[in-house]
Amino acid sequence: MLTVEQAAQKAGVAVYKLREWIAEGKLDTSQIDVHHFIHEDDLQEVIRQEKRQFYDRLLNKMVEGE
């Protein structure tokens, strides 16, 4: 399990982006005391989904531009 800050660093995104994913329900957290933790497998899945969406949008723009 990773802290939000560790997860953001590992994902290569800003902490606010990771918190957006949490707020949007894309990423679950576990809370221990006052700290929130993210399962690494969940983080990897969200990263894969985000990359896929990014490349899909990019490809659509390229196709539409032709």
C-alpha beads as a LAMMPS data file, in Angstrom:
LAMMPS data file: protein, C-alpha beads

66 atoms
65 bonds

1 atom types
1 bond types

-500.0 500.0 xlo xhi
-500.0 500.0 ylo yhi
-500.0 500.0 zlo zhi

Masses

1 110.0

Atoms # bond

1 1 1 0.000 0.000 0.000
2 1 1 1.157 3.497 -0.847
3 1 1 0.375 6.881 0.618
4 1 1 -1.325 9.338 -1.712
5 1 1 1.972 11.195 -2.130
6 1 1 3.908 7.990 -2.887
7 1 1 1.254 6.869 -5.354
8 1 1 1.342 10.219 -7.166
9 1 1 5.111 10.023 -7.438
10 1 1 4.983 6.444 -8.718
11 1 1 2.274 7.345 -11.260
12 1 1 4.188 10.427 -12.387
13 1 1 1.251 12.728 -11.725
14 1 1 0.594 15.594 -9.352
15 1 1 -1.086 14.796 -6.048
16 1 1 -4.146 16.843 -7.091
17 1 1 -4.624 14.568 -10.142
18 1 1 -4.540 11.490 -7.944
19 1 1 -7.104 13.098 -5.638
20 1 1 -9.283 13.785 -8.709
21 1 1 -9.183 10.078 -9.571
22 1 1 -10.194 9.263 -5.999
23 1 1 -13.051 11.816 -6.066
24 1 1 -14.246 10.479 -9.446
25 1 1 -14.366 6.964 -8.007
26 1 1 -11.633 5.677 -10.309
27 1 1 -9.346 4.855 -7.399
28 1 1 -10.184 3.460 -3.970
29 1 1 -8.360 4.295 -0.779
30 1 1 -8.089 2.697 2.615
31 1 1 -7.875 4.899 5.669
32 1 1 -5.711 4.090 8.668
33 1 1 -5.944 6.743 11.367
34 1 1 -5.786 10.016 9.420
35 1 1 -3.783 8.661 6.482
36 1 1 -5.198 7.385 3.193
37 1 1 -3.505 4.514 1.391
38 1 1 -3.810 3.202 -2.145
39 1 1 -3.307 -0.378 -3.249
40 1 1 -0.545 -0.544 -5.837
41 1 1 -2.512 -2.908 -8.117
42 1 1 -5.441 -0.457 -8.173
43 1 1 -3.058 2.367 -9.033
44 1 1 -1.541 0.406 -11.926
45 1 1 -4.994 -0.322 -13.346
46 1 1 -6.002 3.356 -13.237
47 1 1 -2.736 4.330 -14.919
48 1 1 -3.404 1.807 -17.717
49 1 1 -6.945 3.144 -18.175
50 1 1 -5.783 6.764 -18.256
51 1 1 -3.084 5.985 -20.827
52 1 1 -5.570 4.082 -22.977
53 1 1 -8.021 7.003 -22.897
54 1 1 -5.241 9.460 -23.733
55 1 1 -4.080 7.466 -26.758
56 1 1 -7.657 6.875 -27.917
57 1 1 -8.320 10.633 -27.865
58 1 1 -5.037 11.312 -29.647
59 1 1 -5.790 8.756 -32.327
60 1 1 -9.291 10.176 -32.839
61 1 1 -7.840 13.661 -33.296
62 1 1 -5.330 12.352 -35.825
63 1 1 -8.030 10.508 -37.787
64 1 1 -10.376 13.488 -37.746
65 1 1 -7.566 15.776 -38.906
66 1 1 -6.919 13.717 -42.052

Bonds

1 1 1 2
2 1 2 3
3 1 3 4
4 1 4 5
5 1 5 6
6 1 6 7
7 1 7 8
8 1 8 9
9 1 9 10
10 1 10 11
11 1 11 12
12 1 12 13
13 1 13 14
14 1 14 15
15 1 15 16
16 1 16 17
17 1 17 18
18 1 18 19
19 1 19 20
20 1 20 21
21 1 21 22
22 1 22 23
23 1 23 24
24 1 24 25
25 1 25 26
26 1 26 27
27 1 27 28
28 1 28 29
29 1 29 30
30 1 30 31
31 1 31 32
32 1 32 33
33 1 33 34
34 1 34 35
35 1 35 36
36 1 36 37
37 1 37 38
38 1 38 39
39 1 39 40
40 1 40 41
41 1 41 42
42 1 42 43
43 1 43 44
44 1 44 45
45 1 45 46
46 1 46 47
47 1 47 48
48 1 48 49
49 1 49 50
50 1 50 51
51 1 51 52
52 1 52 53
53 1 53 54
54 1 54 55
55 1 55 56
56 1 56 57
57 1 57 58
58 1 58 59
59 1 59 60
60 1 60 61
61 1 61 62
62 1 62 63
63 1 63 64
64 1 64 65
65 1 65 66
